[in-house]
Amino acid sequence: EDDDSSSSSGSSSDSSFDEASLNLEEQYNPVKNARYVFLTLREALINSLVIIGTGCFGFYFIEGFSFVDSWYFTTVLLTTVGYGDLVPYTKGGKLFATVYILVAGTILLNNMSMISMIPLELRRRRTEKAVLTQFGDSLDDSALRELATGPLIRRLNLATDHALDECTREMFCLAMLVRLGKVTEEDIKLTFAAFKKLDVNDENVLNSRAIIAGMIQKRRSTRSRESSQLDLANLAETPDDPPSNRSRESSYGFSPWGSGVTSNIFVPSSTP
C-alpha cells in the first residue's frame, strides 16, 4: 500500500510539474500578451464611457441641459478645463457635480494608471521569459557551474560541498526568484537566519529531533537563568559585617580575626 501511495503521490507531482511546464510555455505566448493589452484597454474604455454617461444623464435630468450641453459640460468637468460658459445653477446640480467629480476623477485616474502599466507589464513578462528560459531545455557544463557555484549561489550560501557540481530544485528556485526580482538577497538571508534559530542540531533540516533538542535547550537556559537569579539573591541577602559589630566584638574581648581573648578582659577574683 505504501508503494502504491508513494507512486500515486509521485505521479501526481509529476503531472503537476508537467502542467507547470505547459503553463510556462503558454505564459509568454504573444497572443496572450495581445489579449492582455486588449482587455486592459477595453476595461479602461468601458469605465470611461460609464462615467461620462452617468454625468450626462445626471446633468440632463437635474439641470435640464440638452444632451449636447450635458456631454460638453461633463467632459469639461472631467478634464478640469473649466471654461465657465456652462455651470450648474440648482443646488441639486451643484451637489451632484461635487460628488460626481470626486468619484469620476478617481476612476479616470485608475484608468490612466492601468493604461500606463501596459508597457511595464509587457517588459516584466519579457524579463521573466528571458530569465526562466535562459538555459533552454538542456544544460552544459558552464550553465551547471553557474547554477551550482556561481556568484549569486555563493552570496546566498547555497553552494554544496559535493565534489561534483550540483544544483537542487530549491537552489534553482531561490536563484531564479532573486533574478526575477520577486525577492531580494536580504530576504533570503533573513529566512535562513529564522531557519537557523529553529535548527538546533545544525542538521539543515527540521524534524522531531529538532523539536526535542529545542525543548532541552530551552529547559537548560531556564535552569541557568534561575540559578543565576538565585545566586544574585543570596549575595543581596548576605551583607558585609558593619563596623558597629566589629567594635562591639572588640570591646567584649573577641577579635574578629581570631578566636582568642584579648588581654584587657577583667577577671574577678574568687576570694573575698
C-alpha positions in Angstrom: 0.0 0.0 0.0 2.9 2.3 0.8 4.4 1.7 -2.6 1.1 2.5 -4.2 0.6 5.6 -2.2 4.2 6.8 -2.9 3.8 6.0 -6.6 0.5 7.8 -6.7 2.0 10.9 -5.0 4.9 10.8 -7.3 2.7 10.6 -10.4 0.6 13.4 -9.1 3.7 15.6 -8.5 5.0 14.7 -12.0 1.7 15.6 -13.5 1.7 18.9 -11.7 5.2 19.7 -12.9 4.1 18.8 -16.5 1.2 21.2 -16.2 3.6 23.9 -14.8 5.9 23.5 -17.8 2.9 23.7 -20.1 1.8 26.9 -18.4 5.3 28.2 -18.7 5.2 27.9 -22.4 1.7 29.5 -22.6 2.6 32.3 -20.1 4.7 34.1 -22.6 2.7 33.5 -25.7 2.4 36.7 -27.9 -1.3 36.0 -28.3 -1.7 36.1 -24.6 0.2 39.4 -24.4 -2.0 40.9 -27.1 -5.1 39.6 -25.2 -3.9 41.3 -22.0 -3.5 44.6 -23.8 -6.9 44.3 -25.4 -8.7 43.5 -22.2 -6.9 46.3 -20.3 -7.9 48.9 -22.9 -11.4 47.6 -23.1 -11.8 47.8 -19.3 -10.5 51.4 -19.3 -12.8 52.4 -22.2 -15.9 50.9 -20.6 -15.1 52.6 -17.3 -14.7 55.9 -19.1 -17.9 55.6 -21.1 -19.9 54.6 -17.9 -18.5 57.6 -16.0 -19.2 60.1 -18.9 -22.7 58.6 -19.5 -23.6 58.9 -15.8 -22.6 62.6 -15.8 -24.5 63.3 -19.0 -27.7 61.8 -17.7 -27.3 63.4 -14.3 -26.9 66.9 -15.6 -29.6 66.2 -18.2 -32.2 65.4 -15.6 -31.1 67.6 -12.8 -30.1 70.8 -14.6 -32.3 70.4 -17.7 -29.3 70.7 -20.0 -29.7 69.4 -23.5 -27.9 66.2 -24.4 -25.1 68.0 -26.2 -24.6 70.5 -23.4 -24.6 67.7 -20.8 -21.9 65.9 -22.8 -19.9 69.1 -23.2 -20.1 70.0 -19.6 -19.3 66.5 -18.4 -16.1 66.3 -20.5 -15.1 69.9 -19.5 -15.6 69.0 -15.8 -13.7 65.7 -16.0 -10.7 67.3 -17.8 -10.7 70.1 -15.3 -10.6 72.7 -18.1 -13.4 74.8 -16.7 -14.4 77.3 -19.4 -17.2 78.7 -17.2 -19.6 79.2 -20.1 -21.9 76.5 -18.7 -22.3 75.9 -15.0 -24.9 74.2 -12.8 -27.4 76.6 -11.2 -29.6 74.4 -8.9 -28.5 73.2 -5.5 -29.1 69.6 -6.6 -26.9 70.1 -9.7 -24.1 71.6 -7.6 -24.3 68.8 -5.1 -24.3 66.2 -7.9 -21.3 67.9 -9.6 -19.3 67.9 -6.3 -19.8 64.2 -5.6 -19.5 63.3 -9.3 -16.1 64.9 -9.9 -14.6 63.1 -6.8 -15.9 59.7 -7.9 -15.3 60.1 -11.6 -11.9 61.6 -11.2 -10.7 58.7 -9.1 -12.0 56.2 -11.7 -10.3 58.1 -14.5 -7.0 58.2 -12.6 -7.3 54.5 -12.2 -7.9 54.0 -15.9 -4.8 56.1 -16.7 -2.8 54.0 -14.3 -4.0 50.8 -15.9 -3.0 52.1 -19.4 0.4 53.3 -18.2 1.1 49.9 -16.7 0.8 48.1 -20.0 4.4 48.7 -21.3 5.7 47.9 -17.8 3.8 44.6 -17.6 4.9 43.6 -21.1 8.5 44.4 -20.1 8.1 42.3 -16.9 6.9 39.3 -18.9 9.8 39.6 -21.4 12.2 39.7 -18.5 10.6 36.6 -16.9 10.8 34.7 -20.1 14.4 35.6 -20.6 15.4 34.5 -17.1 13.3 31.3 -16.9 14.2 30.1 -20.4 17.8 31.2 -20.5 19.1 27.6 -20.1 16.7 26.2 -22.7 15.8 22.5 -22.5 19.3 21.2 -21.6 22.3 22.2 -19.6 26.0 22.4 -20.4 29.0 22.5 -18.0 29.2 26.2 -17.8 25.5 26.6 -17.1 25.6 23.9 -14.4 28.7 25.6 -12.8 26.8 28.9 -12.8 23.8 27.3 -11.1 25.9 25.3 -8.6 28.7 27.6 -7.6 28.0 30.9 -9.3 28.4 34.3 -7.6 24.8 34.5 -6.7 24.8 31.0 -5.2 27.9 31.8 -3.1 26.4 35.1 -1.9 23.3 33.2 -0.7 25.4 30.4 0.9 23.6 27.8 -1.3 26.7 26.0 -2.6 27.1 22.4 -1.6 30.2 20.5 -0.5 29.9 17.8 -3.1 32.8 17.0 -5.3 30.6 17.3 -8.4 28.7 20.4 -9.3 25.1 20.0 -8.1 22.1 22.3 -8.2 18.9 21.2 -6.4 15.4 22.3 -7.2 15.3 24.5 -4.2 18.6 26.2 -5.1 17.4 26.8 -8.7 14.1 28.2 -7.5 15.7 30.6 -5.0 18.2 31.8 -7.6 15.5 32.4 -10.2 13.3 34.3 -7.7 16.2 36.6 -6.9 17.0 37.2 -10.6 13.3 37.8 -11.3 13.2 40.4 -8.6 10.5 38.6 -6.7 12.7 38.6 -3.5 16.0 40.1 -2.6 19.1 38.5 -1.3 18.5 40.1 2.1 15.1 38.4 2.2 16.7 35.0 1.6 19.3 35.6 4.3 16.6 36.7 6.8 14.7 33.5 6.1 17.9 31.4 6.6 18.5 33.2 9.9 15.0 32.3 11.0 15.6 28.7 10.0 18.9 28.6 11.8 17.2 29.5 15.1 14.9 26.6 14.7 17.6 24.2 13.6 19.1 23.5 17.0 21.1 20.4 15.9 22.5 22.2 12.9 21.3 19.5 10.5 19.9 21.8 7.8 16.5 20.0 8.3 13.6 20.4 10.7 12.3 17.2 12.2 11.2 15.7 15.5 14.8 15.7 16.8 15.0 19.4 16.3 11.9 19.8 18.5 13.3 17.6 21.3 16.7 19.4 21.1 14.9 22.8 21.2 13.0 21.7 24.3 16.1 20.6 26.1 18.0 23.7 25.2 15.1 25.8 26.4 15.0 23.9 29.7 18.7 24.3 30.2 18.6 28.0 29.6 15.7 28.3 32.0 17.6 26.5 34.7 20.7 28.5 34.1 18.7 31.8 34.4 17.0 30.6 37.6 20.3 29.6 39.2 21.9 33.0 38.3 19.0 34.8 39.7 19.2 32.7 42.9 22.9 33.5 43.3 22.2 37.2 42.9 19.5 37.0 45.6 21.9 35.2 48.0 24.5 37.8 47.5 22.0 40.5 48.2 20.8 38.8 51.4 24.4 38.4 52.9 25.8 41.9 53.5 29.3 42.6 54.9 29.7 43.0 58.7 29.1 46.6 59.7 31.7 48.5 61.7 29.4 48.6 64.8 29.5 44.9 65.2 33.3 44.8 64.9 33.7 47.4 67.6 31.3 45.6 69.9 33.1 42.3 69.5 36.4 44.1 70.3 35.0 45.6 73.5 33.9 42.2 74.7 37.4 40.8 74.0 36.7 38.9 70.9 38.9 39.6 67.9 37.2 39.4 64.5 40.5 38.0 63.1 40.9 35.2 65.6 39.2 33.1 68.3 41.5 34.2 71.2 40.6 36.6 74.1 42.3 40.0 74.3 44.4 40.9 77.4 42.2 43.7 78.6 39.5 41.5 80.0 38.7 41.9 83.7 38.5 38.6 85.6 37.0 38.9 89.1 38.8 37.2 92.0 37.3 34.2 93.6 38.4 35.2 97.2 36.6 37.9 99.0 
